[in-house]
Each structure stands twice: as structure tokens, then as C-alpha cells.
Amino acid sequence: MPFIILALFIGLETWGILRVMERFGGGFVLLWLLGAAVLGGWMIASGGLTALARVRIAISRGELPAVEIFQGLITAFAGLLLILPGFITDFLAVSLLISGPGIKHRLGERLSATVSQARPDLKKPVTLHGEYRRKP
């Protein structure tokens, strides 16, 4: 079943590219696809670095960085969709990015709540109390 869905999707993307080529020409389509691929690669690289910085900040505050991780994954997935050739994947990537901040935050909060229920010790920083003596 997944193979049939993948084959239909690839066929639909190819059909869409051919229709756009008939309407606007091959040069436009080539520039569009190359530009989208470059933009997708840039989004993966810069989004990954931004997400990594946010994760480090959250960890330094002693928080679980689920929201930051999920936001980085959605940005990387949108970049991957832009790299894939086709106008449907480009539309999906742009719609994911436009509606992204609210969706990213809600899904990240849901993931964080699920993880913090399973591991409540990860939500707050761990403090160890005790005495330390150096042996001579």
C-alpha cells in the first residue's frame, strides 16, 4: 500500500511539473526547483543550528528541551520537502512554515507533557546534597 501511495505521489508531482513547464517554460521550472533545493538546504543547516542553540539554553536552565527539538525537526522536515523536486512538496513545506510557530509550539508542548509524565525527574533540575571530604 505505501508503494502505491508513493507511486501516485511521484506521478502527481511529475504531472504538475510538466503542466507548469507547458505554461511557463522549462527555464522557469529549473530555476524554481534549484532555488527551492538551495533554500531547503539552507533551512536545514540554519534551522538545525538554531534548534541546537535553543536546546543548549533549555538544558542549561534545567528544562526538558522537547519543544525546541520538535521545532527544529519541523523546520528540517520543511527543508527536506523543499529539496524534493515538485510543486506539491514545495506547497506543503511553505504551508508548514507559515503555520509553523503555533503548530510547532503546541506539538512540542504535547510531547513535553508526555515525556514529563513518563519521567517527572527530567522536568526539574537534579540537586545532589551531601558532604565531600578529600582523603589525604
C-alpha positions in Angstrom: 0.0 0.0 0.0 2.7 2.6 0.8 4.4 1.8 -2.6 1.1 2.6 -4.4 0.8 5.9 -2.5 4.4 6.8 -3.2 4.0 5.9 -6.9 0.8 8.0 -7.2 2.5 10.9 -5.4 5.5 10.8 -7.7 3.2 10.6 -10.7 1.2 13.6 -9.5 4.4 15.6 -8.9 5.7 14.8 -12.4 2.4 15.7 -14.0 2.4 19.0 -12.1 6.0 19.8 -13.2 5.1 19.0 -16.8 1.9 21.3 -16.7 4.0 24.2 -15.3 6.7 23.6 -17.9 4.0 23.9 -20.6 2.7 27.1 -19.1 5.8 28.9 -18.1 8.7 27.1 -19.8 11.5 24.8 -18.7 13.9 27.6 -17.6 11.4 28.8 -15.0 10.8 25.3 -13.7 14.5 24.6 -13.5 15.2 27.9 -11.6 12.3 27.2 -9.3 13.4 23.7 -8.4 17.0 24.7 -8.0 16.1 27.7 -5.8 13.8 25.6 -3.7 16.5 23.0 -3.2 19.1 25.6 -2.2 16.5 27.2 0.2 15.7 23.8 1.7 19.4 23.1 2.3 19.9 26.4 3.9 16.8 25.9 6.1 18.1 22.5 7.3 21.5 23.9 8.1 20.4 27.2 9.8 17.3 25.7 11.5 19.4 22.9 12.9 22.0 25.3 14.4 19.2 27.5 15.8 17.5 24.5 17.3 20.8 23.2 18.8 21.4 26.6 20.4 17.8 26.6 21.9 18.3 23.0 23.2 21.5 24.1 24.9 19.8 27.0 26.5 16.9 24.9 27.7 19.3 22.3 29.1 21.3 24.9 30.9 18.1 26.1 32.6 17.4 22.5 33.6 14.4 22.1 31.4 13.4 19.3 29.0 14.0 20.7 25.5 11.1 18.9 23.8 9.6 22.0 22.3 12.9 23.2 20.9 13.7 19.7 19.5 10.3 19.4 17.8 10.5 22.9 16.3 13.9 22.0 14.8 12.5 18.8 13.4 9.6 20.5 11.8 11.9 23.1 10.2 14.2 20.4 9.0 11.3 18.4 7.6 10.1 21.5 5.7 13.6 22.0 4.3 13.6 18.4 3.2 10.3 18.9 1.4 11.8 21.9 -0.3 14.7 19.9 -1.5 12.5 17.2 -3.1 11.6 18.3 -6.6 8.0 19.2 -7.2 5.4 21.9 -6.5 3.2 19.9 -4.2 6.1 19.3 -1.8 7.1 23.0 -2.0 3.5 23.9 -1.2 3.4 21.6 1.8 6.8 23.0 3.0 5.7 26.6 2.8 2.3 25.8 4.5 4.2 24.0 7.2 6.5 27.0 7.7 3.7 29.6 7.6 1.5 27.8 10.1 4.6 26.5 11.9 5.1 28.5 15.1 1.8 27.8 16.6 1.7 24.2 15.5 5.3 23.6 16.5 4.7 25.0 19.9 1.5 23.0 20.5 3.0 19.7 19.3 6.2 20.4 21.3 4.2 21.1 24.4 2.2 17.8 23.9 5.5 15.9 23.5 6.9 17.6 26.6 3.9 16.7 28.6 4.0 13.1 27.5 7.7 12.8 28.4 7.4 14.6 31.7 4.6 12.3 32.7 6.8 9.3 32.0 9.9 10.8 33.5 8.9 13.5 36.1 12.5 13.8 37.2 13.5 15.4 33.9 11.3 18.4 34.3 13.3 20.0 37.1 17.0 20.1 37.8 18.5 17.5 40.0 20.4 18.7 43.0 22.6 16.4 45.0 23.1 17.1 48.7 25.9 15.7 50.7 29.3 16.2 52.2 32.6 15.8 50.5 36.0 15.1 52.1 39.2 14.6 50.3 41.3 11.7 51.6 44.9 12.7 52.5 
